[in-house]
Structure formats: C-alpha cells, structure tokens
Amino acid sequence: MAAPKRGRSASAQSKPGRALALILIAIVALTGGMFLSGHTTPRLGIDLAGGTSITLEAKADQGSAINKANMDTAVEIMNRRVNGLGVSEAEVQTQGDRNIIVNIPKGTNSKEARDQVGTTAKLYFRPVLAQDATGVAAATPSPSASGSSKASPSPSASKSGTGEKATSSSSPSASATSQGRAVTDALKADSTPSASASASGSPSPSASASGGTSASDAKLQAQYAALDCSKQAQRNKAGEGAKPTETTVGCGEFNGVWYKYLLGPAAVAGTEVKKAQAVFDTQTAAGWQVTMTFNSKGASKFADITGKLAQNTQPLNEFGIVLDGQVVSSPTVSSSITGGNAQISGSFTQEEAQSLANMLSYGALPLSFQEQSVTTVTAALGGEQLHAGLLAGAIGLALVVIYLVAYYRGLSVVAMASLLVSAILTYVIMALLGPAIGFALNLPAVCGAIVAIGITADSFIVYFERIRDEIREGRSLRPAVERAWPRARRTILVSDFVSFLAAAVLFIVTVGKVQGFAFTLGLTTVLDVVVVFFFTKPLMTLLARRKFFASGSKWSGLDPKSLGAKPPLRRTRRPAAPAHTKEA
C-alpha cells in the first residue's frame, strides 16, 4: 500500500498564520475604506428609513411603443428628475413590462414628487426677452452652469462643421440685465417678428398687438418682478401651467447664482431634436461642446428663430433651453444656423457637456404614465420594522450560539469567532455597496442576512463532524483536522453552490424588494466560503496544536471517550502458511 503524500498537508498545516493574516488585512482595508468614504452605516431602504413609494403605469398614447428601450429611457429621466428634488437616495426601477416604481426616502414632499416624476416634461427652446440675477444659489452649480452667459463668456450656437462662432460677450451685470429692456417693452417686442415664432411657427396669440399693456401682460410683468429664483418654492412654480404658445417666466442656476428669465413663446420643441451628444473639439481651443441634430421640421424652425435672434443685442439674442420650467442653458446666437446641425460651446467640463446633451436627448419622457398607487411609509414604522428584524436576528444568533456551546463546547469558540468575522465582513461590504452600486438594506435583505446565519453555522458543523468522525476512527487531533478537511471542503462547496444558485435565480427572475433578499443571501453565501477557507480552517489547525484540544479534554468537544473512539488499529503480522513437505 503506497504511503500518502504529506508535502501539501504538512505545508498547509505549518503555515496557517498566512491565511489568518490575509483575511485580517482584508478586514482592516475594507473597514478603512468604509470610514474614508464617510458611509459608516448601510444605506437603508424605504421600508426601513420611511418615505414614499409611487407606482406608475406606462400608456402608449404619444405614438411610442411600450418596450424595454423606452422604459429604460423613462427610468433614466425620472431618476434625474427625482434626484433634482434634493433626494440623493431615490430609487427608480422597472417592474414587469409596463410599471415603474419610484421609491423616495424620507424628507421629500410626496405631492411635489408625484407632480414632477410622472409628468411628460416637455423641452422647449424659447427666446429670452429679459433676465436678471436674483440671488446666490445654496447648492453647487448645475452641470450646465458654465454653458451660459453668466459670470463667464457666453456659450455660442454656431453652424456645425463651419467653425464659425458667435461673438462672446463679457458677463452682464445685474443692473444691466435687470433692465436690459423694460419688461413691458419686452412683452411688446414679443409681437414683433424677432421673437414671435412659436412651437407651431405661428405668432403667439398672447402677444399684445396694440402696443399697450394688456391685462395678461400686466399680470406677467408683476409675476416676473416678484419672482425670486433663489427660493425653491418660487422656482417650483415658475412657468407652471404655461402653454408652448405663451410667454412665461423661468429660473436657471449658473455659476452658483440664480437668474430669472422672461421667455417668449416656444420656437422649437425638444421632441424635434433628433440627436445630441457631448464632443471634445480637438481642432480649436473650444474644449467640450454639445452638438445637436434636428429633424427636418425642427431644422427649419431653428434656422428661423436663430436668424431673428442674431439681429438683436444681448440678452435678446439668447434662447433659453427650458426643461420642466427650468432654464438649463441660455446660449447666445450671432447668425442664422441652417442645415439642421448646431453646437453649443462654452467653458464646459465633460460632465457638464454630457448632462446638457442628456437633457436635450432625453428631456421628454417617451411614454406617458398614469399613477396607480402611492404608498407612504413613516419613519416610525420603518424603525419598528428594523428593530423587529434586528431582534429576530439576535434571537436566531443566540439560539445558534447556545446549540454550539451545548453540543461542541470548546469548538464553539471557533464557530463564534468565524460568525463574528463573517458579520464584520457583511456589515462593511454592505456599507460600501450603498454608495458604490446603490444597494439599500431593506427588510427582505435583513431576512436574507438572518437566513445566512444558519448557512454559515452549517458549514462549521460539517467540518466539526468530519473531524469527530476521524477521531472516532482512532486518530489523534492534528491528523484528524487535516484528513477531515478535504471531505468537509467538498460538502461545504456543494452546499454553498446550491444556495448561491438559488439566490442568483431568485435575483434574476424577481423585481423590487425580493431582490434585496436574494442579493444578501448570495453575498453572505460567498462570504461563508471565504471565512471557512481563510479563517475557520487555519484557526482550527492552530488550536489542534494546543494541549487543551490535542489532549482531548472533556470540555474541548473532542474527547475520544465521549465520542466512542475505537482503539488505535495495530498492524499484526500475518501468520505464515504451514510448510508442505516436498515429495520425493
């Protein structure tokens, strides 16, 4: 019988400290990254933190089909809108083929969210009739900040491919822009050919043709004078209910300063922008630019309005790009732009140019949505659910510990230390995954973590029982630990693979909160393999060298007598066969 190979077993047995050092370094590195990122607690989902959940159903009443591409585009736009409300942890995701779920955590006005998230949101190009700075913004500059004519050279719209740029003007002062033209005169000018193009190409029906001030003009003048865009409540109502063919007001934030605008009737609709993208100009010093391509109808309208605006002086030579009542950019025009291609240049960064391009491309939802349900979860209810979940986890953990101590005695130290390492890794990784991929710890995810306690403990039990089987065969502890590992390892890997496969299938075929359960279950299953291989096995190898365990103490959980061990097998010489006398 060939002797077993001992080289690998002896090497692994003599250097278990390396594996322990490796997992310790991993824990320290992940914990350090958690504190450096500033996210020291897992991000809580809406059912634990409280908030509002809105369910929207898609309606194919705008000529667009309900398909995956349009639904994904709608999710992207809604996500941008809801985060524009100041909600950094909002979740927007599809559910099935026709529904979109918008989860907005605590601290958000649910009515405001309902009004802004599901609206169709039209994007328009409107001529600027007047503008004025109203106050320093509390937030950081918006992505399109440097693409405006405020506090920095104006961006310009030019003919694509010609290199011809509009003349950049210096920043207008507040006093100059506030009375750049009296609001009354601006309203009168709205009836002139330079600013009368509407979205349909016809003059605005609300324009004052007599030269006097109509009641609607007076109301609009008072509304513009009272508008303070530095106040969020007024910003949200600016331009509310205005039709494309009407003159309206709007707000825009540029370089940290809020500006109010008097805007003429819409000249071009956002739906007439065929394509927009951010590009870097390598031939000139223009840097990042936003290029636009209009359809045939939009190209004609854009050429008409830019030709008229180019005849005016600032700010009447600007057109405002208006999305949901907010002016996201206001480039100046120096000449008529024909051909259906245009570009907006300025002091853009890559992020600012990409943001403006996205707004131009996806400013309007491809589908309309009907509100199906709105569920409000209070913070108190979320706290109660979290407390109940943590209590259930604590009870389950306590029962597992009691079982381990009662049945395995000294070996329970190894199991509890392994559970502690697994818990630390799970907590730190969940805290890091919140800002990294948007993972939120909801109640089903907490349930998944509780179920993982049993899965992790099961791996330890498999290994311990294999060791005890070896001791029952009459072997001492140190060889029993090494001989039991290959068989236990196979069983652990097969068991964890089945659990991970079930979690993966559940994550793929389900939507919403059930995915939180599946994700947590899969994550903890992977961590179980890591902990068993890099902590439990090396720690057991080290403890096997200690007298308390090696001698088979009654309290170690490895007492040969208690386990019913067989006496060591001894080899006996086989009796020689009787010699037969040879016959002569």
C-alpha positions as CSV (number, residue, x, y, z in Angstrom):
1,M,0.0,0.0,0.0
2,A,1.5,3.3,-1.1
3,A,2.2,5.9,1.6
4,P,0.1,9.1,1.4
5,K,1.7,12.3,0.1
6,R,2.3,14.6,3.0
7,G,4.1,17.5,1.4
8,R,1.0,19.7,0.8
9,S,-0.7,18.7,4.1
10,A,2.4,19.5,6.1
11,S,2.9,22.8,4.4
12,A,-0.7,23.9,4.9
13,Q,-0.5,22.7,8.5
14,S,2.7,24.5,9.3
15,K,1.6,27.9,7.8
16,P,-2.0,28.6,8.8
17,G,-0.9,32.1,10.0
18,R,-0.7,33.3,6.4
19,A,-4.3,32.8,5.7
20,L,-5.3,34.4,9.0
21,A,-3.1,37.4,8.3
22,L,-4.6,37.7,4.8
23,I,-8.2,37.9,6.0
24,L,-7.2,40.3,8.8
25,I,-5.6,42.6,6.2
26,A,-8.8,42.4,4.1
27,I,-10.9,43.3,7.1
28,V,-8.7,46.3,8.0
29,A,-8.6,47.5,4.4
30,L,-12.3,47.3,3.9
31,T,-13.0,48.9,7.3
32,G,-10.6,51.7,6.5
33,G,-12.3,52.3,3.1
34,M,-15.6,52.5,4.8
35,F,-14.5,55.2,7.2
36,L,-12.7,57.1,4.5
37,S,-15.8,57.1,2.3
38,G,-17.8,58.6,5.1
39,H,-20.5,55.9,4.8
40,T,-20.2,54.0,8.1
41,T,-23.7,52.5,8.1
42,P,-25.5,50.6,5.4
43,R,-27.9,52.6,3.2
44,L,-31.5,51.8,4.4
45,G,-34.3,51.2,2.0
46,I,-37.6,52.9,2.0
47,D,-39.3,50.3,4.2
48,L,-36.7,50.9,7.0
49,A,-36.0,54.6,6.6
50,G,-39.5,55.6,5.6
51,G,-40.6,57.6,2.6
52,T,-42.9,57.4,-0.4
53,S,-43.4,54.7,-3.0
54,I,-45.1,55.7,-6.3
55,T,-46.2,53.1,-8.9
56,L,-46.7,54.4,-12.4
57,E,-48.1,52.5,-15.4
58,A,-47.0,53.3,-18.9
59,K,-49.6,54.4,-21.5
60,A,-48.8,54.2,-25.3
61,D,-50.7,57.4,-26.1
62,Q,-47.9,59.5,-27.5
63,G,-47.1,57.4,-30.6
64,S,-44.3,55.5,-28.8
65,A,-44.4,51.8,-28.2
66,I,-44.1,50.3,-24.7
67,N,-40.8,48.4,-25.0
68,K,-37.6,47.9,-22.9
69,A,-35.7,50.8,-24.6
70,N,-38.5,53.4,-23.9
71,M,-39.0,52.1,-20.4
72,D,-35.2,52.3,-19.6
73,T,-35.1,55.8,-21.0
74,A,-38.1,56.8,-18.8
75,V,-36.3,55.4,-15.8
76,E,-33.2,57.4,-16.5
77,I,-35.2,60.6,-16.9
78,M,-37.3,60.0,-13.8
79,N,-34.2,59.2,-11.8
80,R,-32.7,62.6,-12.9
81,R,-35.8,64.4,-12.0
82,V,-36.4,62.9,-8.6
83,N,-32.8,63.5,-7.7
84,G,-33.3,67.1,-8.8
85,L,-35.7,67.4,-5.8
86,G,-32.7,67.1,-3.5
87,V,-33.2,63.3,-2.9
88,S,-29.8,61.6,-3.1
89,E,-31.1,58.1,-2.3
90,A,-34.1,57.8,-4.6
91,E,-34.7,54.6,-6.4
92,V,-36.4,54.3,-9.8
93,Q,-36.8,50.9,-11.3
94,T,-39.0,49.0,-13.7
95,Q,-41.4,46.4,-12.5
96,G,-42.7,44.0,-15.2
97,D,-43.3,45.3,-18.7
98,R,-45.4,48.4,-18.0
99,N,-44.8,49.6,-14.5
100,I,-42.1,51.9,-12.9
101,I,-41.6,52.0,-9.2
102,V,-40.3,55.3,-7.7
103,N,-39.1,54.9,-4.1
104,I,-38.3,58.2,-2.4
105,P,-36.9,58.0,1.1
106,K,-37.9,60.3,4.0
107,G,-37.6,64.1,3.8
108,T,-39.3,64.6,0.5
109,N,-42.6,66.3,-0.3
110,S,-44.6,63.4,-1.7
111,K,-47.0,65.7,-3.6
112,E,-44.1,67.5,-5.3
113,A,-42.5,64.2,-6.2
114,R,-45.8,62.9,-7.7
115,D,-46.2,66.1,-9.8
116,Q,-42.7,66.1,-11.2
117,V,-41.8,62.4,-11.6
118,G,-44.6,61.2,-13.8
119,T,-45.2,64.3,-15.9
120,T,-44.4,64.1,-19.6
121,A,-42.0,67.1,-19.2
122,K,-41.6,69.0,-22.5
123,L,-38.3,70.5,-23.5
124,Y,-38.5,73.8,-25.4
125,F,-36.2,76.4,-27.0
126,R,-37.6,79.8,-26.0
127,P,-36.3,83.3,-27.0
128,V,-35.1,85.3,-23.9
129,L,-36.9,88.6,-23.5
130,A,-35.4,89.7,-20.2
131,Q,-33.2,88.3,-17.5
132,D,-32.0,89.3,-14.0
133,A,-29.9,87.8,-11.2
134,T,-32.0,87.1,-8.1
135,G,-29.6,85.7,-5.5
136,V,-26.7,83.3,-4.8
137,A,-27.7,79.7,-5.1
138,A,-27.5,77.5,-2.0
139,A,-26.4,74.5,-4.0
140,T,-23.4,73.9,-6.2
141,P,-23.6,75.0,-9.8
142,S,-25.7,72.8,-12.0
143,P,-24.0,70.7,-14.7
144,S,-24.8,73.3,-17.4
145,A,-23.5,76.2,-15.3
146,S,-20.5,77.1,-17.4
147,G,-22.5,76.8,-20.6
148,S,-24.3,80.1,-20.1
149,S,-23.7,83.8,-20.4
150,K,-23.4,84.4,-16.7
151,A,-20.1,85.2,-14.9
152,S,-18.2,83.7,-17.8
153,P,-18.0,84.1,-21.6
154,S,-21.3,83.2,-23.2
155,P,-21.5,79.9,-25.0
156,S,-22.5,80.2,-28.5
157,A,-24.6,78.4,-31.0
158,S,-22.8,78.0,-34.4
159,K,-23.1,76.2,-37.6
160,S,-21.9,72.7,-37.2
161,G,-18.7,72.0,-39.1
162,T,-18.0,75.6,-40.2
163,G,-16.1,76.7,-37.1
164,E,-18.0,80.0,-37.1
165,K,-18.6,81.1,-33.5
166,A,-20.8,83.8,-32.2
167,T,-19.0,86.7,-30.6
168,S,-18.6,86.0,-26.9
169,S,-19.6,88.8,-24.6
170,S,-18.5,89.5,-21.1
171,S,-20.7,88.8,-18.2
172,P,-23.6,91.1,-17.9
173,S,-24.0,92.8,-14.6
174,A,-27.2,92.5,-12.6
175,S,-28.1,96.1,-13.2
176,A,-27.6,95.7,-17.0
177,T,-29.7,92.6,-17.3
178,S,-32.4,93.6,-14.9
179,Q,-33.4,96.5,-17.2
180,G,-31.7,95.2,-20.4
181,R,-35.1,96.1,-21.8
182,A,-38.0,97.1,-19.7
183,V,-40.3,94.1,-19.2
184,T,-43.2,96.0,-20.7
185,D,-41.1,96.7,-23.8
186,A,-40.0,93.1,-23.9
187,L,-43.6,92.0,-23.9
188,K,-44.4,94.4,-26.7
189,A,-41.4,93.1,-28.6
190,D,-42.9,89.7,-28.3
191,S,-45.3,90.6,-31.1
192,T,-42.5,91.7,-33.4
193,P,-41.0,89.3,-36.0
194,S,-37.8,88.9,-33.9
195,A,-39.5,87.0,-31.2
196,S,-42.9,85.8,-32.4
197,A,-42.1,82.3,-33.5
198,S,-44.0,79.7,-31.6
199,A,-43.7,76.0,-31.4
200,S,-46.1,75.8,-34.3
201,G,-44.4,78.5,-36.2
202,S,-47.3,81.0,-35.8
203,P,-47.3,84.2,-33.8
204,S,-48.2,84.0,-30.2
205,P,-51.8,84.5,-29.5
206,S,-51.0,86.1,-26.2
207,A,-48.8,88.8,-27.6
208,S,-50.0,92.4,-27.3
209,A,-50.5,93.7,-30.8
210,S,-51.7,97.2,-29.8
211,G,-48.5,98.3,-28.2
212,G,-50.3,98.9,-25.0
213,T,-50.2,96.7,-21.9
214,S,-52.9,94.1,-21.8
215,A,-54.2,92.5,-18.5
216,S,-52.3,89.3,-19.2
217,D,-49.1,91.3,-19.9
218,A,-49.5,93.3,-16.7
219,K,-50.0,90.0,-14.8
220,L,-46.9,88.5,-16.3
221,Q,-44.9,91.7,-15.6
222,A,-45.9,91.5,-12.0
223,Q,-45.1,87.8,-11.8
224,Y,-41.6,88.5,-13.3
225,A,-41.0,91.4,-10.9
226,A,-41.9,89.3,-7.8
227,L,-40.1,86.2,-8.9
228,D,-37.1,85.3,-6.6
229,C,-35.4,82.2,-8.1
230,S,-33.1,81.8,-5.1
231,K,-36.2,80.5,-3.2
232,Q,-37.1,76.9,-4.0
233,A,-40.8,77.3,-3.5
234,Q,-40.9,80.1,-6.2
235,R,-38.7,78.1,-8.5
236,N,-41.0,75.1,-8.5
237,K,-44.0,77.3,-9.5
238,A,-42.1,79.4,-12.1
239,G,-43.8,78.8,-15.5
240,E,-46.3,76.4,-14.1
241,G,-49.2,75.8,-16.5
242,A,-47.7,77.9,-19.3
243,K,-48.5,76.7,-22.8
244,P,-45.9,76.5,-25.5
245,T,-47.5,79.4,-27.4
246,E,-47.5,81.7,-24.3
247,T,-44.9,84.0,-22.9
248,T,-43.7,82.7,-19.5
249,V,-41.1,83.0,-16.8
250,G,-38.4,80.6,-15.7
251,C,-35.3,80.1,-13.5
252,G,-31.8,79.0,-14.1
253,E,-28.7,78.4,-12.0
254,F,-25.4,79.4,-13.4
255,N,-22.0,79.5,-11.6
256,G,-23.8,79.5,-8.2
257,V,-26.2,82.3,-9.0
258,W,-29.9,82.0,-9.7
259,Y,-31.3,84.0,-12.6
260,K,-34.9,84.7,-13.6
261,Y,-36.0,84.9,-17.2
262,L,-38.8,86.3,-19.2
263,L,-39.2,83.8,-22.0
264,G,-41.1,84.2,-25.3
265,P,-43.3,81.5,-26.9
266,A,-41.5,78.2,-27.7
267,A,-39.8,78.3,-31.1
268,V,-38.6,74.7,-31.2
269,A,-39.8,71.7,-29.2
270,G,-37.4,69.3,-27.6
271,T,-39.1,66.4,-29.5
272,E,-37.7,67.9,-32.7
273,V,-34.1,67.3,-31.5
274,K,-33.1,64.1,-33.3
275,K,-29.8,63.6,-31.5
276,A,-27.5,65.4,-29.0
277,Q,-24.1,64.4,-27.7
278,A,-21.1,65.8,-25.9
279,V,-17.9,66.0,-28.0
280,F,-14.4,67.3,-27.4
281,D,-13.1,69.8,-30.0
282,T,-9.5,68.8,-30.7
283,Q,-9.0,71.3,-33.5
284,T,-9.7,74.5,-31.6
285,A,-9.5,75.6,-28.0
286,A,-13.2,75.4,-27.5
287,G,-12.9,72.2,-25.4
288,W,-16.1,70.3,-24.7
289,Q,-19.1,71.1,-26.8
290,V,-22.7,69.9,-27.2
291,T,-23.8,69.1,-30.8
292,M,-27.4,68.9,-31.8
293,T,-29.1,67.4,-34.8
294,F,-32.7,68.4,-35.6
295,N,-35.2,66.7,-37.7
296,S,-36.4,68.4,-40.9
297,K,-39.2,70.3,-39.2
298,G,-37.0,71.3,-36.2
299,A,-34.2,72.4,-38.5
300,S,-36.5,74.9,-40.4
301,K,-37.8,76.3,-37.1
302,F,-34.3,76.6,-35.6
303,A,-32.9,78.4,-38.6
304,D,-35.8,80.8,-38.5
305,I,-35.5,81.7,-34.8
306,T,-31.7,81.9,-34.8
307,G,-31.8,84.2,-37.8
308,K,-34.2,86.6,-35.9
309,L,-32.3,86.4,-32.6
310,A,-29.0,87.2,-34.3
311,Q,-30.3,90.6,-35.2
312,N,-30.8,91.6,-31.5
313,T,-28.5,92.7,-28.7
314,Q,-27.9,90.8,-25.5
315,P,-29.9,89.4,-23.8
316,L,-32.4,89.4,-26.7
317,N,-30.0,87.4,-28.8
318,E,-30.2,84.4,-26.4
319,F,-32.5,81.4,-26.5
320,G,-33.3,79.5,-23.3
321,I,-33.3,75.7,-23.3
322,V,-36.2,75.1,-20.9
323,L,-36.9,71.8,-19.2
324,D,-39.7,71.5,-16.7
325,G,-39.8,75.2,-16.3
326,Q,-36.0,75.5,-15.5
327,V,-33.6,77.1,-17.9
328,V,-30.8,74.6,-18.2
329,S,-28.8,76.7,-20.6
330,S,-29.1,80.1,-22.5
331,P,-26.6,80.3,-25.3
332,T,-26.2,83.4,-27.5
333,V,-26.7,83.5,-31.3
334,S,-24.6,85.5,-33.8
335,S,-26.0,84.2,-37.1
336,S,-28.7,82.1,-38.5
337,I,-28.0,78.4,-38.1
338,T,-29.2,76.3,-41.0
339,G,-28.7,72.7,-42.1
340,G,-30.3,71.1,-39.0
341,N,-26.9,70.8,-37.1
342,A,-25.8,73.1,-34.3
343,Q,-23.4,73.1,-31.5
344,I,-23.3,74.8,-28.1
345,S,-19.8,75.8,-26.9
346,G,-18.6,77.4,-23.7
347,S,-16.5,76.6,-20.7
348,F,-17.9,73.1,-20.3
349,T,-16.4,70.3,-18.4
350,Q,-17.0,66.8,-19.7
351,E,-19.7,66.2,-17.0
352,E,-21.5,69.5,-17.8
353,A,-21.5,68.8,-21.5
354,Q,-22.8,65.3,-21.1
355,S,-25.5,66.4,-18.7
356,L,-26.8,69.1,-21.2
357,A,-26.6,66.5,-24.0
358,N,-28.7,64.1,-22.0
359,M,-31.3,66.8,-21.3
360,L,-31.5,67.6,-25.0
361,S,-31.7,64.0,-26.0
362,Y,-34.0,62.7,-23.2
363,G,-35.7,65.8,-21.8
364,A,-39.2,64.5,-22.6
365,L,-40.5,61.1,-21.5
366,P,-41.0,58.8,-24.4
367,L,-44.2,57.5,-22.8
368,S,-46.9,59.0,-20.6
369,F,-47.6,57.4,-17.2
370,Q,-50.7,57.0,-15.1
371,E,-50.3,56.9,-11.4
372,Q,-51.5,53.6,-10.0
373,S,-50.7,53.8,-6.3
374,V,-48.9,56.0,-3.8
375,T,-47.8,54.3,-0.5
376,T,-46.4,56.4,2.4
377,V,-44.1,54.6,4.9
378,T,-43.5,56.6,8.0
379,A,-40.1,56.7,9.6
380,A,-41.6,55.3,12.8
381,L,-42.9,52.3,11.0
382,G,-39.6,51.7,9.3
383,G,-37.8,52.0,12.6
384,E,-40.1,49.4,14.1
385,Q,-39.5,47.0,11.2
386,L,-35.7,47.4,11.5
387,H,-35.9,46.9,15.3
388,A,-38.0,43.8,14.8
389,G,-35.6,42.4,12.2
390,L,-32.6,43.0,14.3
391,L,-34.3,41.4,17.3
392,A,-35.2,38.4,15.2
393,G,-31.6,38.2,14.1
394,A,-30.3,38.5,17.6
395,I,-32.6,35.7,18.8
396,G,-31.6,33.4,16.0
397,L,-27.9,34.1,16.6
398,A,-28.4,33.4,20.4
399,L,-30.1,30.1,19.7
400,V,-27.2,29.1,17.3
401,V,-24.6,30.0,20.0
402,I,-26.5,28.1,22.7
403,Y,-26.6,25.0,20.5
404,L,-22.9,25.3,19.6
405,V,-21.8,25.7,23.2
406,A,-24.0,22.8,24.5
407,Y,-23.0,20.4,21.8
408,Y,-19.5,21.3,20.7
409,R,-18.2,23.0,23.9
410,G,-14.7,24.2,23.2
411,L,-15.2,24.1,19.4
412,S,-17.9,26.7,19.8
413,V,-15.1,29.3,20.2
414,V,-14.0,28.6,16.7
415,A,-17.6,28.8,15.4
416,M,-18.4,32.1,17.2
417,A,-15.2,33.7,16.1
418,S,-16.0,32.7,12.5
419,L,-19.5,34.1,12.8
420,L,-18.1,37.3,14.1
421,V,-15.6,37.6,11.2
422,S,-18.5,36.9,8.8
423,A,-20.7,39.5,10.4
424,I,-17.9,42.2,10.2
425,L,-17.3,41.5,6.5
426,T,-21.0,41.5,5.7
427,Y,-21.6,44.8,7.5
428,V,-18.6,46.6,6.0
429,I,-19.3,45.4,2.5
430,M,-23.0,46.4,2.7
431,A,-21.9,49.9,3.9
432,L,-19.6,50.2,0.9
433,L,-22.1,48.9,-1.6
434,G,-24.6,51.6,-0.7
435,P,-22.7,54.5,-2.4
436,A,-21.0,52.2,-4.9
437,I,-23.9,50.4,-6.6
438,G,-26.9,51.9,-4.7
439,F,-27.6,48.8,-2.6
440,A,-30.2,49.5,0.1
441,L,-30.7,47.4,3.1
442,N,-34.5,46.7,3.2
443,L,-36.5,44.3,5.4
444,P,-36.2,41.4,2.9
445,A,-32.4,41.9,2.9
446,V,-32.3,41.8,6.7
447,C,-34.2,38.4,6.4
448,G,-31.6,37.2,4.0
449,A,-28.9,38.1,6.5
450,I,-30.7,36.2,9.2
451,V,-31.1,33.1,7.0
452,A,-27.3,33.3,6.3
453,I,-26.6,32.7,10.0
454,G,-27.9,29.2,9.6
455,I,-26.0,28.7,6.3
456,T,-22.7,29.8,7.9
457,A,-23.2,27.8,11.0
458,D,-24.0,24.7,8.9
459,S,-20.5,24.9,7.2
460,F,-18.8,24.9,10.6
461,I,-20.9,21.9,11.7
462,V,-20.0,19.9,8.6
463,Y,-16.3,20.4,9.3
464,F,-16.5,19.7,13.0
465,E,-18.4,16.5,12.4
466,R,-15.8,15.3,9.9
467,I,-13.1,15.9,12.5
468,R,-15.0,14.0,15.1
469,D,-15.5,11.1,12.6
470,E,-11.7,10.9,12.2
471,I,-11.3,10.8,16.0
472,R,-13.8,8.1,16.3
473,E,-11.6,6.1,13.9
474,G,-8.9,6.3,16.5
475,R,-6.7,9.1,15.1
476,S,-5.3,11.9,17.1
477,L,-6.5,15.5,16.6
478,R,-3.8,17.0,14.4
479,P,-4.0,14.4,11.6
480,A,-7.8,14.3,12.1
481,V,-8.1,18.0,11.3
482,E,-6.1,17.6,8.1
483,R,-7.8,14.4,6.9
484,A,-11.3,15.8,7.6
485,W,-10.7,19.0,5.6
486,P,-10.9,17.6,2.0
487,R,-14.2,15.8,2.6
488,A,-15.7,18.7,4.5
489,R,-14.5,21.1,1.9
490,R,-16.3,19.3,-0.9
491,T,-19.5,19.2,1.1
492,I,-19.3,22.9,2.0
493,L,-18.7,23.9,-1.6
494,V,-21.6,21.9,-2.9
495,S,-23.9,23.2,-0.3
496,D,-22.9,26.8,-0.8
497,F,-23.1,26.5,-4.5
498,V,-26.7,25.3,-4.3
499,S,-27.6,28.2,-2.0
500,F,-25.8,30.7,-4.3
501,L,-27.5,29.3,-7.4
502,A,-30.9,29.6,-5.7
503,A,-30.1,33.2,-4.8
504,A,-28.9,34.1,-8.3
505,V,-32.1,32.6,-9.9
506,L,-34.3,34.5,-7.4
507,F,-32.4,37.7,-8.1
508,I,-32.8,37.4,-11.9
509,V,-36.5,36.4,-12.0
510,T,-37.8,38.7,-9.3
511,V,-38.1,42.5,-9.1
512,G,-38.3,45.0,-6.3
513,K,-37.6,44.2,-2.7
514,V,-37.4,40.5,-3.2
515,Q,-34.1,41.1,-5.0
516,G,-32.7,42.5,-1.7
517,F,-33.3,39.2,-0.1
518,A,-31.7,37.3,-3.0
519,F,-28.7,39.7,-3.1
520,T,-28.0,39.5,0.6
521,L,-28.3,35.7,0.6
522,G,-25.9,35.4,-2.3
523,L,-23.4,37.8,-0.8
524,T,-23.4,36.0,2.6
525,T,-23.0,32.7,0.9
526,V,-19.9,33.8,-0.9
527,L,-18.5,35.3,2.3
528,D,-19.2,31.9,4.1
529,V,-16.8,30.2,1.7
530,V,-14.2,32.9,2.2
531,V,-14.4,32.7,6.0
532,V,-14.3,28.9,6.1
533,F,-11.3,28.7,3.9
534,F,-9.3,31.6,5.2
535,F,-10.3,31.7,8.9
536,T,-12.1,28.6,10.2
537,K,-9.7,26.0,8.8
538,P,-6.4,27.9,9.7
539,L,-7.7,28.6,13.2
540,M,-8.6,25.0,13.7
541,T,-5.1,24.0,12.6
542,L,-3.6,26.3,15.2
543,L,-5.9,25.1,18.0
544,A,-5.1,21.5,17.2
545,R,-1.6,22.2,18.5
546,R,-2.8,23.4,21.9
547,K,-2.8,20.9,24.7
548,F,-6.4,21.7,25.7
549,F,-7.7,20.4,22.3
550,A,-4.9,18.0,21.4
551,S,-5.2,16.0,24.6
552,G,-8.9,15.5,24.1
553,S,-10.1,17.5,27.2
554,K,-13.6,16.7,28.3
555,W,-14.6,20.4,27.6
556,S,-13.0,20.6,24.3
557,G,-15.8,18.9,22.4
558,L,-13.2,16.4,21.1
559,D,-13.0,13.9,23.9
560,P,-12.3,10.4,22.3
561,K,-14.2,8.6,25.1
562,S,-17.3,10.8,24.7
563,L,-17.2,10.3,21.0
564,G,-16.9,6.5,21.3
565,A,-13.5,6.3,19.6
566,K,-12.1,2.9,18.6
567,P,-8.7,1.9,20.0
568,P,-5.8,2.6,17.6
569,L,-5.6,0.0,14.9
570,R,-2.4,-2.0,15.2
571,R,-0.8,-3.9,12.3
572,T,-0.3,-7.6,13.1
573,R,2.0,-10.0,11.3
574,R,0.0,-12.4,9.2
575,P,0.7,-16.0,10.3
576,A,2.9,-17.9,7.9
577,A,1.3,-20.7,5.9
578,P,2.4,-24.2,7.0
579,A,5.2,-25.6,5.1
580,H,4.4,-28.6,3.0
581,T,7.0,-31.3,2.7
582,K,8.2,-31.9,-0.7
583,E,7.6,-35.2,-2.1
584,A,10.5,-37.1,-3.4
